[in-house]
Amino acid sequence: MTASAASAVGERRLTIAEALREAIAEEMRHDEKVFLIGEDIGVPGGFGGAFGVYLGLTEAFGHERIIDTPISEKALAGAAVGAALMGMRPIADLQYADFLFECMDELVNQAAKMRYMSNGQLSVPMVLRCPVGTANRGAQHGQCPESYFVHVPGLKVVCVSDAYHAKGLLKSAVRDDDPVLFFEHKLLYGSKGREQAGGMDLTAHVPEEEYFFPIGKAVVKREGTSVSVVATHMSLYRSLAVAEELAQDGIECEVIDPLTLLPFDEETIFTSVRKTGRLVIAHEDTLTGGWGAELAARVAEECLFSLEAPIRRVASHDVPLPVAPVMEQAVVPSQARIKAAIQSCCEG
Amino acid sequence: MSDGARAGRAELDSAQLTADVDATHELDLYRRMQLIRRFEERVYLLYLQGEIPGTLHQSQGQEAVAVGVCDVLRRTDWITSTHRPHGHALAKGVDLRAAMAELFGKATGCCGGKGGSMHLGDPSVGMLPAIAIVGGGNTVVTGLGLAFKLTRTDQVAVCFFGEGASNEGAFHEGLNFAAVQHLPIVFACENNLYGASTPFHQVSLVPDVASRAGAYGVRGEIVDGMDVLAVRESAGRAVVEARAGVGPVLLECKTYRFAGHSRGDVKGYRSREEEAEWTARDPIVRLRERLAVTLDERVLDATDAQVEAALDDAIEFARQSPLPRAEDALTGAYATVIGMESTS
């Protein structure tokens, strides 16, 4: 299905990159305290950020509010934290989420704790955009490290997978008074998924009028009664594709995009699990200690007697990412692995 | 305001930096250094007696740096501090009672008992909760400077850090970024020769932290950190430059920590001769001797007594203050949580 064929009359469809750019522009117009900071985001003749999200913004807003930093992730994260402490609303960009490990102190020890340590006298209203995901870039440019941050009280963690929610959540994140890590999947930015994403239509309806989508709220992407499937990013799209296949076998998957991992919208998941009695969790982050483990534990604590089968998790295997496509695709949660997990869960 | 609070609160809006410091001002510098010295000594005893929980990092010997630098700052300027923050806090004007109560872990503390000794701070006087990760403030401070630059205020941020932090990546990233952005920041290094027990010469072939400024196109300056008037003069120049947008400046204050690194440090890693050499340069003794030339000793003794009374008052305030409610530990990590407007 092409983007144009998918469009209803009068329905505007945008890519995630376009939706993010629109959200940023709107927020910069709304509040002069909003500014951008990162590497390669506004250099004349440059890339507009590693994935082109900022293209055109420098022309609209000028270099003063679009600050190109040295390749110094500690400095850029620290600058975002410090500026936020002074009441600014920085949107920082990390190019690749793998670089988060360069600035763990600024995020985990400073951003997450300043409000608490100051007894509520200070806030850190910053957003840090972190592109994640496997895309033949190997072990240091393809990780999905969101689970590390789900473990940090004081941070908020958002994962967006479509243009509508990307825009609504980014606008909410910019206006949120807490530090928000905003995880986007590299393969999902464009109008068509890259080859690895199966070339699917990745545009979504994005209204012209302003809207916000709240942090901490999950969405049911597909209703079903047989099994609950909770997934993010590429795993979400693979789960949706599997759901269509399995519907032909009479298995109706309820597919949920949690959107925010911290704070987690447990109630939407619990409600679904109480209905279906089965739960499969799929994410591209590695298995051990991944956010799926936390969700599985909570469902086990709250909904154990609603479960008719063991919870299944599908995640990247516990190895660093290889580059060779045949190996890479063996590591990440493939459509086949997700399908097998759902079938296994539904047999019990 | 109590006597204690009055004694603890520095008058921050200093006069023209180029003006000579008159005798009244010098006496005030003396009082503030003496307050920090006696604060450190008394809280250490209270700690040993079990009245103060946790651990303490004392700053006796380094008072001239805290007081000299903060004397040229305005109340609206900001500082970041370290795991050894008591002197910075008192010099920047954190209320003495609130600081003492914070060390006692009381609800009336400047951070409500959530910060403690290593995170002393008070935004209302321009001090972030102290950052107890070595080098942690060196990147965060760039954001303070950036905010001042973007909003076109003429505020300045000072980052206090030790010589040990100059071997952290954060020092280099923060200094370079501040340099290329011409941020209104003074990086104030307290070089007390030891990172915990490790002597600086063992971990740096460059003896002067200030010389590292050259690598980033920043002006570096070395000042006698045992002389409050010298620190004040150098810091004044640095702050003027930073405020004018021609900063940042790296100011290295050569100083010495008279006490151990933290509680229970018997200082076996340094010689008694070295200690004696530095103790002979005690910044408080030096200023007192200078003042005694023109002032009656009784004025100085009265100042000491005023400091002691302020500390008595603060300690009593802390003792009498209520403990925080245990359940308050569970709130305040977020400004907004789902279903609630605010948890603070």
HADDOCK unambig.tbl for C-alpha pairs under 7 A between the chains (distance, minus, plus):
assign (segid A and resid 70 and name CA) (segid B and resid 177 and name CA) 6.75 0.50 0.50
assign (segid A and resid 72 and name CA) (segid B and resid 173 and name CA) 5.86 0.50 0.50
assign (segid A and resid 74 and name CA) (segid B and resid 139 and name CA) 6.54 0.50 0.50
assign (segid A and resid 74 and name CA) (segid B and resid 170 and name CA) 6.42 0.50 0.50
assign (segid A and resid 74 and name CA) (segid B and resid 173 and name CA) 6.75 0.50 0.50
assign (segid A and resid 75 and name CA) (segid B and resid 139 and name CA) 5.01 0.50 0.50
assign (segid A and resid 75 and name CA) (segid B and resid 173 and name CA) 5.37 0.50 0.50
assign (segid A and resid 75 and name CA) (segid B and resid 174 and name CA) 5.27 0.50 0.50
assign (segid A and resid 75 and name CA) (segid B and resid 177 and name CA) 6.63 0.50 0.50
assign (segid A and resid 78 and name CA) (segid B and resid 139 and name CA) 4.63 0.50 0.50
assign (segid A and resid 78 and name CA) (segid B and resid 140 and name CA) 4.15 0.50 0.50
assign (segid A and resid 78 and name CA) (segid B and resid 142 and name CA) 6.91 0.50 0.50
assign (segid A and resid 78 and name CA) (segid B and resid 143 and name CA) 6.36 0.50 0.50
assign (segid A and resid 79 and name CA) (segid B and resid 139 and name CA) 6.27 0.50 0.50
assign (segid A and resid 79 and name CA) (segid B and resid 140 and name CA) 5.43 0.50 0.50
assign (segid A and resid 79 and name CA) (segid B and resid 141 and name CA) 7.00 0.50 0.50
assign (segid A and resid 79 and name CA) (segid B and resid 142 and name CA) 5.02 0.50 0.50
assign (segid A and resid 79 and name CA) (segid B and resid 143 and name CA) 3.52 0.50 0.50
assign (segid A and resid 80 and name CA) (segid B and resid 143 and name CA) 5.74 0.50 0.50
assign (segid A and resid 81 and name CA) (segid B and resid 140 and name CA) 6.10 0.50 0.50
assign (segid A and resid 81 and name CA) (segid B and resid 143 and name CA) 6.36 0.50 0.50
assign (segid A and resid 82 and name CA) (segid B and resid 140 and name CA) 4.68 0.50 0.50
assign (segid A and resid 82 and name CA) (segid B and resid 141 and name CA) 5.92 0.50 0.50
assign (segid A and resid 82 and name CA) (segid B and resid 142 and name CA) 6.62 0.50 0.50
assign (segid A and resid 82 and name CA) (segid B and resid 143 and name CA) 3.76 0.50 0.50
assign (segid A and resid 82 and name CA) (segid B and resid 144 and name CA) 4.89 0.50 0.50
assign (segid A and resid 83 and name CA) (segid B and resid 143 and name CA) 4.10 0.50 0.50
assign (segid A and resid 83 and name CA) (segid B and resid 144 and name CA) 5.13 0.50 0.50
assign (segid A and resid 83 and name CA) (segid B and resid 146 and name CA) 6.35 0.50 0.50
assign (segid A and resid 83 and name CA) (segid B and resid 147 and name CA) 4.98 0.50 0.50
assign (segid A and resid 86 and name CA) (segid B and resid 144 and name CA) 6.26 0.50 0.50
assign (segid A and resid 86 and name CA) (segid B and resid 147 and name CA) 6.39 0.50 0.50
assign (segid A and resid 88 and name CA) (segid B and resid 147 and name CA) 6.56 0.50 0.50
assign (segid A and resid 115 and name CA) (segid B and resid 332 and name CA) 6.94 0.50 0.50
assign (segid A and resid 115 and name CA) (segid B and resid 333 and name CA) 6.13 0.50 0.50
assign (segid A and resid 116 and name CA) (segid B and resid 332 and name CA) 5.34 0.50 0.50
assign (segid A and resid 116 and name CA) (segid B and resid 333 and name CA) 4.79 0.50 0.50
assign (segid A and resid 117 and name CA) (segid B and resid 111 and name CA) 6.49 0.50 0.50
assign (segid A and resid 117 and name CA) (segid B and resid 114 and name CA) 5.40 0.50 0.50
assign (segid A and resid 117 and name CA) (segid B and resid 115 and name CA) 4.83 0.50 0.50
assign (segid A and resid 117 and name CA) (segid B and resid 119 and name CA) 6.83 0.50 0.50
assign (segid A and resid 117 and name CA) (segid B and resid 129 and name CA) 6.60 0.50 0.50
assign (segid A and resid 118 and name CA) (segid B and resid 111 and name CA) 5.07 0.50 0.50
assign (segid A and resid 118 and name CA) (segid B and resid 115 and name CA) 6.67 0.50 0.50
assign (segid A and resid 118 and name CA) (segid B and resid 129 and name CA) 5.89 0.50 0.50
assign (segid A and resid 119 and name CA) (segid B and resid 111 and name CA) 5.05 0.50 0.50
assign (segid A and resid 119 and name CA) (segid B and resid 112 and name CA) 5.88 0.50 0.50
assign (segid A and resid 119 and name CA) (segid B and resid 114 and name CA) 6.37 0.50 0.50
assign (segid A and resid 119 and name CA) (segid B and resid 332 and name CA) 6.59 0.50 0.50
assign (segid A and resid 120 and name CA) (segid B and resid 332 and name CA) 5.81 0.50 0.50
assign (segid A and resid 120 and name CA) (segid B and resid 344 and name CA) 5.48 0.50 0.50
assign (segid A and resid 121 and name CA) (segid B and resid 123 and name CA) 6.96 0.50 0.50
assign (segid A and resid 123 and name CA) (segid B and resid 335 and name CA) 6.88 0.50 0.50
assign (segid A and resid 153 and name CA) (segid B and resid 333 and name CA) 6.74 0.50 0.50
assign (segid A and resid 154 and name CA) (segid B and resid 333 and name CA) 5.04 0.50 0.50
assign (segid A and resid 154 and name CA) (segid B and resid 334 and name CA) 5.71 0.50 0.50
assign (segid A and resid 177 and name CA) (segid B and resid 335 and name CA) 5.81 0.50 0.50
assign (segid A and resid 177 and name CA) (segid B and resid 336 and name CA) 6.95 0.50 0.50
assign (segid A and resid 178 and name CA) (segid B and resid 334 and name CA) 6.21 0.50 0.50
assign (segid A and resid 178 and name CA) (segid B and resid 335 and name CA) 5.98 0.50 0.50
assign (segid A and resid 216 and name CA) (segid B and resid 338 and name CA) 6.55 0.50 0.50
